[in-house]
Amino acid sequence: TQCEAEGFRRITWFIDRPDVMARYTTTIHADRKRYPVLLSNGNLTATGEEPGGRHWARFADPFPKPSYLFAMVAADLEVLEDAYQGKKLFVYVEPGKLDQAGWAMDCLKRAIQWDEKRFGLRLDLDQYKIVAVGDFNSGAMENKGLNIFNTRYVLARSDIATDSDYLNIDRVVAHEYFHNWTGNRVTCRDWFQLSLKEGLTVFRDQEYGADTYSRAVTRIQEVRALRAGQFPEDAGPMKHPVRPQSYMEIRNFYTMTVYEKGAEVVRMQHSLLGEEKFKAGMRLYFKRHDGQAVTCNDFVQAMQDASGIDLSQFKLWYDVAGTPVLDCRGAYENGSFTLAVKQSMNPPFHIPFAVKIGDEEQVLSIKRPEEEFVFRNLKSKPVPSLLRSFSAPVILNYPFTDEELVHLMGRDDDAFNRWEAGQRLAASIILGRKGAPSRAFLDASRSILSDRDPAFAAEALTLPPEAFLAEQMQVVDPDLLHSARNELRLALAQGLKDELLSKYEKLRVDGAYSPDAVSAGKRALRNLCLGFLSELDMSGLAYGQLQQADNMTDAMAALACLANLDCPERQPALDAFYEKWQHEPLVVDKWLAVQSTSRLPDTLARVKRLLSHPAFDIKVPNKVYALIRGFASNHVRFHAADGSGYAFLADQVIALNALNPQVAARMARGFDRWKRFDAARQAKARAQLERIRDAEGLSKDVAEIVTKALAG
């Protein structure tokens, strides 16, 4: 079952709202041969046999919960059992996959331990169950004591899962477990408050990731995802506040704004209060509201009351849509530096603005439309380090010179701002069509290649994605953007060829595979080097790595290089990969995705052929995400000037609408930014949106997305 948000009413009559909480006892009767495993929320209290080869099981959940957290499973599954401090833990998987369940169990135990240590929150059930199934629309669901997962966030083995898979499994298992308190014990009064549980729980899983892996790299990855997905959402037709004021279909509001921007809103409160006062606020929140269905305001009030800090102005973050812009200017005179800050929001937001000027580091509170801050007793003109660790989800404008950015890229003691300076320089080169990078930028990149943290170096040398760069153009030209970005990639590869080759050889990870952060960081930088070297007609290097790889991380990195190259090794590599892995669905998904995201001109033709390939099934969400959503995210090919990409996506949305409206609506989001392009592309996109709108039997899910896109 999947009951969030409004599925329970399809099972039985009920007041199916999140503020209606009840204790559930569930008895399941089933044919033992077809359904040997029966599960529901809470603890197993009784089982029995019935005539005709049937059996039954009874579960009692001692905690009141809303109906959206009800779940039941009847299936043929295998189980991995373990325990933590006397609590029984179970991971259920499809037959034949038990050897891929161990990592998820390790992650669950680690998450339980972390939540006890960081926030003092303990597992409150005697039995905790995870179930992984291949056909699941979402990533995972936090049903009380019975989490249901998409297999891609549970199953892992070194030969079939990449470092990213291992990391994502760790984070998603933790996220769903953390919901046990932030979402289940304290839930939402209504669905407008969705970010109360999701924003807070994303923040908690982000902090878990930062404590478990690298805080700097984790933060960079979060911000890259936020800018690539949530910033465009905040500027597009589906723009909505963290706490939406209306909706046609609630399933369309499980968005990056509610989740990721919601997490940033919680993070800003953490920044304003500090760790100890924030934890005091969490304790007060649970003391007041355990067992209740409450609002975002109740959470903020607990933070305010526990800290004594006035957060009344801060609440605007929940109710006003859009990304704030901070326009900053700096002036140095006689040992003093004046920082002028102007914000775009009216009424003004309360924005935590972390800065370091000279040796002075602090979090400034921006509360007025315009403010000035003076830093005195400086020995020389400083290069300001602004918005450190991305202290607020804003767009920062400051007239940095290239020399200042190179300085920050090499010397800032805030890792996020080192990365950010490099991103700004790269964006300037690409968007300004400056051609070859400056010697200073090349030298700074060379220095980062030798950074003592390979994981950071891999992030810092990854160029800004085309979708992010497109948001900075008045009228998006995807062909020009793609060409300019590839020119910079080629120039960096040529300028750093010797260093890239040397680093590639040195970073080979010997011994048995381990997904630990250090080993994963080395592989990340080594494979980034391979990507750059592939620009230099060195396809043989990638092909050799693919043939010799003893783990999926290295194999997929090599295959991705080959999928982007018009080289003789490309097709044999793709064919051999499928032949080897065709019986592993999650690996086949990777094979589909690496082709749908290829930059080569024949990509759409290839994707169309794959629709009829045995590897694809339009009824399986993971296949749709890999092939169709993968193509819709392929900036240069989806936005082809002839409109073929738009027509293809419209065909798939219409087909999916009849099969799985929720997935169809997610695919339709590919049209969100159509009005940012030239008039000819706009006309072609509009025609396809109107075709979807006029399709017979259009679901509410898709209708809401399409009508808002057309209204713009």
N, C-alpha and C positions, 0 to 999 in steps of 0.2 A: 504493500500500500504506500501511497504518498498523499498525505492529508493536508500539508501546508500548501496554499492558504485555505482553500475552501473545498477540500476533498471529502471530509468526513460526512458531509450531507449526502454524498453519493453512496454511503454505506448504510446509514440509518437516519431516522428522524432525530434531529438534535438542534439546539440553539448553537449553531456552528460559528461562534465568535471567540476570539482569543481571551476575552474577559470572563467567559463562563468556564469555571474550573471545577473538576470533579475527580473523584477517585474511581479508578477502573479495575474491575476484575473481568478477565477475558478467558472464555473457554472456546477452544478451536477443535472441531471434529473434522476428520479427513480420512481419505483412503491412504493406508500406510504405505502401499507400494509406490503410489504417485507422489505422496507428500510425507516422506519419513521424518522431516524436520518441521516442527510447529513452534512458532515463536511469537511473543507479544511483549509489551512493556512490563517492567517490574521483574519480580522473582517467580520462578517456577514453583508452584505449590502442590500440584498433583498431576498425575498422568493415569491413563487407563486404556484398556482394550475394549473394542466393541465388535459385535457380530459382523460378518461380511468383510473381514480384513481391514476394518477401520480402527482408528485409535483417537484419543483426545488428550489435550494438555490444558492445564489451567494456570494462568499467570495473575498475580496480584501486584499492583503498583501502589505502594503506600502513600505516594505523594499526589496531592491534587494537581491536575494539569488541564490545560485547554485541549479541545478536541483535535487541534492541528498537530499535537504531539502524539496522538494515538498511532500505533503501528502494529501490523501483524504480517507474518511471513509463513507461507506454506510451500515447501520446496524440497528438492533432493539436493542436499548440501553436505559438504565435509566441514569439520570444525577443528580449529587449533585452540587448545585450552591452555590457560596459564593462570597465575594468581598474583595479586599485589596486596601485601599486608592483609592477607586473609580474604580479600575480595576476589571472586571468581571472574575471570575475563575470557571472552570467547570471540574468535574471528571465524565467521562462516563464509566459505567460498564454494564456487561451483566445482563439481567433481573433477579431479585431476589437477587442481590448482593449489593444493595444500602447501606445496613447497614454495609458493610465492606469497604466503601469508605472514611469514616470520617478521619481516620489517615492520609491517603495520602494528603487530603486537608490541614490538619494542617501542614504537612511537607512542602507543597508547600508555604504556607504563611510564615513559619519560614525561608525557603530558600531565599525568596524574601527579607525579612527583613535583613537577615545576609549579603547578597550580597551588599545591600545598605550601611550597617554599616561598613563592612570590606573593601570593595573595591570601594564604591561610585557608584555602577552600578545599574541602575533602570530598572524596567520592562517597555518596550517600546511599548507594545501593549495594546489596550483597552480590549481585550479578550484573555484569555489564557486557553487552553484546554488540558486535559489529557484523553486518551482513554486506557482502559485495556481490553485485549483480551487473551483468553486461548491458542490459537494456534499462537505462535510467536517465531521465531528462537532465537532471541536475548533477552537481558534483557529489553532494552528500546531503543527508538530512539528519537532524539531531534528535529524532524521536526519543523520548525519555527512556534511557537504558537500553534502547534498541536502535542504534544508528544504522541507517541504510546508505550504502555507498555505491557510486559508480566504480566499476572494477579498476578504472585508471587511477583511482586514489587509494587503492589497497594493494593490488598485486605488484610484486617486485621481485626480480632476480637479476643478477648482474648481467646476464647475457640478453635480457629482454627489456630492462628498464635503464633509462639514462640517469645521470646525476640529477637532472631537473625533476625527473619522475620521483626519485627518492626524496628529494626536498619537498616536492608538492604533497606527497603522501604524508610526510611528517607534519607539514603545516595543516593539511586538511583534517587529518585524524585529531590533531590538537584542537583545531577550531571547533569541530563537532563536540569533542569532550568538554571544552570550555563553556559551550552553550548549556551544559548541565546546570550551571549557576546563572550565567548571563543569558537568559532566554527561557529556561525551563523553570528554575526555582523562582525567578522574577521574570515575568513575561510582559507582553504588550497589551495595553488597554484596548487598542484597535490597530488596524493595519497601517494607519497613517504613522504610527509610532515604530514601524519596522526597524528603523535604524537604532532604536534603543537597544535591541538585542544584537543586530548585525554589525553596526558600527563599533559597538563596544567589544564584541567578540573578535572582529577582525583586528582591532587594536591589540587585543590580548594575544592573538596568534602571531601578530607581527613582533610583539615583544618576546614571545617564546622563540621565534626564529632568530631574533637579534641576540638573545642570550645563549642560544644553542649553537649558532654558526658565527658569522661575522656581522657585527652591528652595522658597520659602514656599508658593506656589500648589500646586506638586507635592505637598508634604507634606500640605496641607489636603485635597486630593483623595484622597490615599491613606488618610488617617484617616477621612474620610467613608465611603469604600467599606468599610473594615475594620469600622467600627461598624455599618454597614447590613447587612453580610453575615456577617462572621466572628464578631462578638460574639453574635448570635443563634444561630449554629451552635454556639458554645461553651456555650450554655445550653440547647440543644435535644436531641432524641433522637439526632442524628448526632454528638453531642459526642465528640471523640477528641483524643488528644494530637498534638502536631506530629509525633511519631514514633509512629504507631498500634501497638497491641500485637496486634491481630487484625483480620481482615476476611473477609467472605464473597465479595466481588467487588472486586478491587483498583481497577477503574475507578471505583468510587464514592468513592475516597479521593483523587481529584484535586480537592481541596477548598480553600476559602479558608484553612482552618486550616493545611494543609500548605504552601500557597503564601504567602499574605499574612501569617499569623501567623509562619510560618517565616522570612519576610523580616524581620519585627520582631525575632525572636530573633537573627538575624545583625546587625541594626542595633544592638541593645543591646550586642553584643560590640564593635562599632565604637565605640560611645559610651564603654564602659569602657576600651578600649585607646587610643583616639585614632587618627587617620589613619595616622601613620607605623608604629606598632606593628601596626595591623591589616594594613597592606600587607606588613609583615615576616612576619606570620602566614600571609598568602596565599602568599608566596614559599616559606615552609617547607612549607606544605601541598602545593604542586605538586612541590617537590623530593623530598619523601618518597613521594608517592602518584601521580605521573604514570604513566598506564598501568595503574592499579589500580582495583579495585572496593572501596570502603571504607564507613565508617559516619559518622554524625553525630559520634560521640565522637572519631573521628580528626581531624575538622575542629576541634573545640573544643580538642583536645590541642595541635594546631599553634599555635592562637592563644595558649594558655597558655604553651607552651614559648618562643615567640618574644617574649612580652611580660614573662614573669615574674609575671604576675597569676594568682592562684589562681581557677580557674573551676569547681572541683568542685561547689560548691553551685549554680552557674548552670545546670548540666546538667538540673536539675529542669524547666526550661522545655520540654525536649524530651519529657519522659515523663509529665507531669501535665496533664490537661485542665482547662479552665475559665479564666475571666478573673479575675485577681486584683483585689481591691478594696482601695484604700488609703483609710482613714479618717484625715483629718488635722485637726488643731486648731492654732490659733496663739494665743499670749498675749504681749502687749507690756508691759514694766515697766522703768522706769528706764533707757531706752536699749538694752534687750536684747529680742530677739524669740525666743521658744521655739516651735519647730515640732515637734509630736508626731505621729508617724506609726505607724499600726497596719495591718498587712496581714492579709488573710483566709486566706492559704495556710498549710496545716499538713501537712508541714513547710514552713518559710518559704522563699520564693524569694529569690534575689539579684536585686534590682531597681535599675537605674540611674534615679535620680530627679533630673532637671535642675531647678534652682530658681534664682531670683534674689530676694534679700531686700535691699532698699535698693540699694546699688551692687555687692553681692557676688553673683557668679554662679558656680555650681559644680554638679557632678554628684555627688549623694549616693549612697552605696551602702546600700540597705536590705537587711539580711540577717537581722534578728531579727524576731520577731512584733510587738514594739513598740520604737520608738526615739525619742529626742529629740535635736534639734539646736538649739544656741543661737547666735544671731547678735548680736554686741555692737557698741557704739559707733554706734548709730543715733540720728539727730537727731530723728526723729519716728516714730510708728507706721507701719510699711510696709504696703502692699498686696502680699501675696506673689504672685510669678509662679511658678506650680507646674507641673510636668510640661511644661517648655518643649520645644517642637518635638515633643511627644508622645514623650518619651524612653523610654517603656515601654508596651506594650499592656495597660493597666489601666483600671479605672473609678476615678476620683478623686472622693472626697467631701470638700468643704471648705465650711464655712458662710459663703461670701461673701455680703455684703449686696448689694442691687441697686446701691447707690452704688459699691461696690468693683468690681463687674462693669462698670459704665459707665466707671469710671476705667481699667480694664484694656483695655476695648474701644477707648478713644481714645488711650491713652498707653503701653501695654506695648510695649517694643522687640522683643518676640518676636512675629512676625506670626501664628504659629499660635495663641498665647494671646489675641491681639486677636480673632481669629476665634472662638476657643472661648468667650470671654466673651460675645460676641454670641449664640452658639448657646445658651448657658446661660440668658441673659435671655429669648430667644424661647421656649425650652422652658418656662420658668417661666410665661410669659404664657399659652401654649397649654394646658399641663397644669393650670394653676391656674384656667383659665377667667376670667382677669382682665379680659377684654374689650379695651378700647383700651390701647395701650402707654402707658407713662409719658412725660411730656414729655422726661425725660432720655434715655430709650431712643430716642425719635424724633429728638432732637437729635444723639445719637451716630450714628444711622443716616444722618442728613443729612450729617454730617461725613465718614463713610466714603464716601458717594456722591461726594465731591469728592477722595477719596484720589488721590495721584499715580500709583498703580498700579491701572489699571482692572480688571485680571485679579483682583487681590486684592479689590477692592471688590465685584466680581460674586460671588465666593465668600462674602464676609462678609455680604452682604445676601440670600443664599439661605437660606430658612428650613429648619430641620431636617426631614428627610423623615418621613412618617407612620410608616413601619416602624421607624425609630430611636426615635421618641417612644413608640411602642407598647411597647417594651422597658422603659420606665420606669413603666408602669401595672401595678397589681396584677392587675386584670382588664381586658383590652383592650376598649374600646368604639370600634370603627372609625368609626361614624357621628358620635359626639361628637367624636372626635379630628379627623376631617376637617372638621367644622363649625368647631371652634375654630381650627384652622390657617388656614382660609379667612377667618375673621373678622379674624385678625391681618394677613393679606395685604391685605385690603380696607382696614383701618385705616391701614396703612403707605402704601398707594396714595393714600388720601385726604389723609393728613397731609403727604405729600411730592410731591403732584401737580405743582406748579410746577417743583420741582427735577428730577423725573423727566422731564418734558417737555423742559426745557432741556438736560439731559444727553443725552437721546435725539437731539436735533437736533445737538448739538455733536460727538457721537461718530461721525457718519457717516464711514466710511472711503472716501475717494476713490481713484481710480486702479485699476490692475489688482489682482486678488486675490492676496494672499500669505498663507500659513499661519504666518508668523513670529509670535513670542510677543506682540509689541507690538500688531500688527494684530488678532490673535485676542483679546487682552485687551479691546480697544476694542469689538469686536463682542459679546463676552460681556456686558459691562456694558450696552451699548446694548440688547441683546435681553432682558436682565433688566428694564431699564426698560420695555420693551414689554410684558413679562409682567405687571408691576404695573399699568401703564396699562390693560391689557385688562380688569382687574377693574372699571373705571369706565365700562362701556358704551362703550368706544372701539374696538369691533371693526373699524371702518373703517380705523383706523391699521394694524392687523395685515394687513388685506386689501390695503391699498395697498402695504405692504412686500412682501407675497408677489408681487404683480404686477410690482413694480419690481426685485426682488432679482436681482443678477447673480452670486450665489454661493449654494451650497446651505446654508451656515450661516444666512444671513438668511432664506432661503426656509423652512427647516424650523422656525426659531424662530417665524415668523409662522403657519405651518400648525399648529403645536402650540397656539398661543394660540387659534386658531379652533376646533380640535378640542375644546377645553375649554369653549367658549362655545355656549350655545343662541341662535344669532344667524342672521339670514338669509344671511350670507355663508358659513356653515360648509360646507354641502353643495356649493355651486358650487365652492368652493375645493378641496375634496377631489376632486371629479370632474375638475376641470381639471388638477390635479396628476397624477393617475393617467394621464389622457389624454396628457399631455406626456412622462411618464417611464416608461410601461409597458414599454419595451424595455430598461430598465436594472434588472436584478434587485436590486442593492443599494439603489437608490432606492425601489423598490417595497417592500422590507423596511421602510424608514423610514415609508412610507405606511401599512403595516399596523400598525407599532408605535405610531404617533401616535394611531391609533384605539383600539387595545386598551388603551392607558394613559389614555384620556380619563376625566375625573372625572364625566362626565354619566351620568344614570340609565339611558340606553338603551344603555350600552356593551356589555353582554353580548349583547343582541339583535343589535347590529351585528356583534360578533365571530362569532356563530353564522352570520350571513349571509355573512361573509367566508370562512368555511370552504369554501363552494362557489363562491367568486369565482375567476376565472382567475388572479388574482395569487397565490393560495395553493396550495401543494402539500405535503401532509403528509409526503411522502418527502424533502423538502429541509430539512435541519436549520435553515438560516437563516430559512426561512419559519416553522417551528415556534417558534423563539426569538422572532421578531418578534411573532407573533400570540398564541400560547398562553402562552409564558413571560411575554410582556408583560402579558397579562391577569392571570396569577397574581401578578404584582408590583404590580398595581393594588389597593392596600390596601383602599380603601373598597368597591370593586365586587366583588372576589374574595370578600371576607368578608361578602357580603350576608346579611342576617338570615334570608332564606328558604332559604338553602343552595344556591341555584341556581349560584353560582360554584363551589362544591365539586363538585356533580354534573357540571358541564361539564368541570372539570379531570379528574375520574375517567374520564369518557368518553374523553378524549383520551389519557390515560395507557394505558388498556386498548387503544385503537387503535394507539398507537405501540409498545406492547410487542411486537406481532407484526411490526413493521416495522424498528424500531431501538431495541432495549432500552436502549442507553446514553442516548439522548436521552429515552426514556420515564422512566428513573430520574431524570434531571435535572428533568423536569417534576414528578415526584412529590415533589420537595423542597419544592414549594409548600405542602405540608401540615405542614411541620416544626413550626410554632409553634401548632398547633390547640388545644393544651391551655391556652393563655394567654387564651382567650376565654370568654365566658359559657357557662353549661350548655347552653342551647339550640343555640348554634353548635357547641359540642363534640359534641353528639349527632349533628348533621347531618354534621360532618366525619368522625366515627368510622364512620358508616354507609357513607360513600363509601370510606374506607380499607379497610374490611372487604370492600366490593364488589371493590376492586382485588385485595386479598389472595386472594379466592376465585375470581378469574378463571382460566379454563382456560389452561394453557400459560404461566403467569407465569414470566418470566425471573428468574435469580438477581439481576440488576441491580436490578430493581424490587422483588423480594421483600425484599431486605435493607433498602431504604429504608422500605417500608411496615410491615414487622414491627417495625422499630425505632421508627417513629413511633407505632404502636399501643401498644408497650411503654412509650413515653414516657420 
